[in-house]
Amino acid sequence: FHIHTDSKGRIGIATFGGGLDRAVENEDGSFSFRHFLNNNYSIRQMRVISEDKNGMLWCGSDDGLLVFHPDSLINDPTRYYHYNYQGGQLKNNEVRALLYDSKGNMWIGTAGSGLSVCKPDNDYESLSFQSMMTENGLVNNTIQSLVEDRFNNIWITTEYGISRLLTRNNTFENYSFSIYGLGNAYCENSACMNDYGELIFGSNHGLIVINPSTLKKVAFSSPIVFTNLTINGIETNASDKEAPMLQSLSYSDKLILNHKQNTFSLDFSTFNFSEADMTKYSYILDNYDKKWSTAAKENKASYKNIPPGKYTLRVR
C-alpha cells in the first residue's frame, strides 16, 4: 500500500495483509525483508507510514495507529505504542492517511470519522488527539489523502469532494473540481505537491491538478426558493380547495394553516445545480425550534403536530 524511506535511508513497506516489511539491502545488491507488526489481522492491514521530527514512525492500519522508533522495533518487535478506538484516543480504527506538517502536527485521516490531529513532543505514552468532522465543516468523513501546500494549509481528499483546511483559523473550504461525479471521488494515498507548488490528486476519473496560489473561490450566492408543500403526507398546490396560500408556493410569503394542517413539510432549493453535491442547508422554525438544524444536503424541513401560533421558517 505504501513505501516509505525514513531519515536514515531505511525502506519500510506498508502491506495490506502482512503488516510492516523492512527492506534490508544485501552485499550483492539484492534485498531481503524482515516482517513486523503482523501479530493480528487488523494490524496486518497496514495502509500508510509517516515520520515525525523525532525519527518516530507512525503506521496507519485497520486497528488504529502504531508509533515506534525503528531502532527499538528492530531490537524488540513488541516495542511500539498503539492508539485506537478501543483505547479512546481515535474516533475510528481505520487510518487511511497520515501527514506530518511543517508546524510539527501529525494529521490522521480515517474512514468514516473524519480528521484527527496530534502534536507529538517527547512523550509518546500519552498522546492526545483532536478530531474534525463534517459537523466542523469537512466535506466528507471518509479521508483518502492528505497534502500540505506552500501556504501551510492542509488539503484533504475524501470519498467525495476536497476540503482545504485554512490553518490560520482552522476553517474549511470545500471544493468540487470536476463536472463528472467520478472525478470528485478520490483515490487512497494519491496526493502530492510538485516542484512548482501545484497539487496533484488522483481521482476515479483521472488526475486533478490545481495551483493554490491562483485558485479563487467564486463568491456565488443563490437565493433559496420554497418549491413544494406537503400537508399530512399529501402534496398541496394553490389550486387545491383547502390550500393555505393564494398563489404558487415560490411566490407566497405566508401560509395560513387550519387546525387539521399541523403536520407538514416544505421543500426548498437554490437551483444552483453546479454545486448541488456540495450544498448543505440548515433551517429553524422561529417560536418552535430552539436552535438551527444540523447542516445537511437534504433540502426539506418537516414538522409534526405543531400547536396553534404564528411561526417563521428560516432557511440558510
Salt bridges, closest charged atoms under 4 A:
ASP6 OD2 - ARG10 NE 3.06
ASP6 OD2 - ARG22 NH2 3.10
ASP21 OD1 - HIS35 ND1 2.66
ASP62 OD1 - ARG47 NE 3.00
ASP63 OD2 - HIS82 NE2 3.48
ASP71 OD2 - LYS8 NZ 3.20
ASP71 OD1 - ARG10 NH1 2.60
ASP71 OD2 - HIS69 ND1 3.81
GLU94 OE2 - ARG47 NH2 3.10
GLU94 OE2 - ARG96 NE 2.81
GLU173 OE1 - ARG164 NH2 2.77
GLU188 OE2 - ARG47 NH1 2.67
ASP267 OD1 - LYS300 NZ 2.85
ASP286 OD2 - ARG314 NE 2.99
